[in-house]
Amino acid sequence: MPGLAAHEARLDLRLPRPIPRPLLERALGFFRAVFQRWEGEAVLVMLYAPPTETCPVRYRFVAPPQKIHGRVEGGRFRAFMRLDYGACARPAPEFRKLGTIHSHGDLPARHSAIDEHDELFETGLHVTAGYIHTTLPEFQAAFVVGGARFPVAAADVLAVRAAPTGRPASM
């Protein structure tokens, strides 16, 4: 339209506080257990309860029903790095969905093309955890709204260490 300056979409995300480290450690424990048993991905739904006058913001991770895809090879199940998951119940009415956190097992914490496509239809914060079997797991985050994807520094939304430019954050 004539007279309007061109602009790009941008995000100014402000969480009241980062997602706490103990919650991330429990998520990693879940991801490691799934990876150890099936060598596959897993997902958790991130929920939050907004702060009130008497209670700070609260975060919860809930495991939805999920199905790992794979095949049996040499008598052993081999997972494809793909899963489907369903809806899950909120722990209390005040909780709202914030997004998802999922693992890439022993792969880097990078949002795959499949992740990016799937997340376009789900507004919220999406975190990928990689190298979950190591002492230095990595995290990459993005916020999606209205089909637009905005990279977010993992250290801005998770209680993790900031990483050098170009690398995912780690614990």
N, C-alpha and C positions, 0 to 999 in steps of 0.2 A: 504494500500500500504506500503510495507517495507520502513523504513527510515523516515516516517512521524510521528510526534508526535500526539497523540490523543488530540483533543480539543473539547470544547463545544461551541455551539452558544452563543453569548452574544449581548447585545444591549447597545449602548452608546447614549442615546437620549438627544438632546440638543435643546430645544425650546428657541427662543430668549428671551421670557418672559413667565411667567405663564399665563394661561387663566384668565382674570380679574374677580374679585369678582362680579361686577355689572352684568356681562354677566351670571355668575352662578346663581345669584339671580333671573334674569329673567327666566332662565331655570327652576328653582325650582317653580316659580310662574305658569309656564305652566304645569309642572308635577302635582302640587297641584290641579290645576283646573281640569285636566283630572281625577285625583284620586277622587276628591270630587264628580264629576258628574257620573263617571262610575266605580270607585274603580278598575281601571286598570292601566297598564303600559303605558308609552308614550316614544317616541324617538325623538331626535333632531340630525341633521347632523351637525358636527363641521367643519367649513371651516376656512381657513386662507389665507391672502394675505401676501406674503413674504415682508420683509422690503426692502425699497429702500433708496436712498440717502436722499430723502426728507420726507419719511413717515416710521414710525416704523411698525412692524408687526401688522396686524389687524386680529381679530377673529370675526366670526359671527356664530350664531346657526340658522339653518333653519329647520322648521317643514315640513317633507315630508308628502305626503298623507299616512295615516296609518289606519289600521283596527284592532280594539280590538276584540278578540274572547271571547265569553261568552254564557250565556243562561239566559232566563227569569225564575225566581224562586220566587214564591209568589208575582207575579205582579211587580217584580223589576228586572232590569238587573244586573246580576252578572258576572263580567269579570273573565276570566281565566288569569293567569299572562303570557300572550302570545299575541303578535301582529305581524302583517305583515306591512311592509312599502315599499313605492316605491321611485323612484328617485326624486330629487328636483333640481330646477334651482339654479345656482350660482348667487349671487347678482351683480357680475361684472366679466369680463373675467379673471382678475388677481387672483381671489380666487380659491383655490384648496381644495379638501377634505382632512381633517385631520383625521376624524374618526366619532365616534358616542358617544352620551351620552344618556342613557336611565334610566328610573326610575323603581324601584321595589316597589313603593308605601310605605306601612307600614312595609315592610320586610327589613332585613339588606342589606347593600351595598356589596353584594357578587356576583361575576359572577357565574351564574348558569351553569350547564352542557350544557343546550341549548344555553346560551350566548356563552360559550367557543366554542361550535361546529360551530355556525353561524359565529363567528368572525374569525375563521380560514381561511375563504374564502374572507376576507375583510381586506386588509392591512391598518393599521392605529392605532390611539389611541382610545381605547374603555373605556368609563367611565360608571360605574353604580352608581346611586344615590339611597340611601336607607333611610328609616325613614323620608321621605320627608314632612310629616305632622307635624313634631316636630320642635322645635327651634334649634335642633342640628342634622340636616341631615348629613349622612355619605356618603363618596365617596370611591370607589375602582377603580383603573386604571390598564390597561395592554396595551402593544403595540404588535401588531401582524404583522409579516412580513414573507413572504414565508412559511406560515403554522406554524411558530414557535411563541409561545406566551411568552412574557416577562412581568412579573409583574413590575409595575412602582409605586413608592410612589406617591399617589395623590397630596401631598404637593409639589412635584417636577414639576407638570404640571398644577396645579390649584392653584389659590390664596385662599388656605384654610389653616387651622392649621394642623400641623403635629400631628399624633396620636401616642400613645404609641405603641410599637412593637406589631404586631399581630392584631391591630384594624384598621379599615378604618379611613381616615382623615375626619374631620368635619369642618363646617363653624364656 
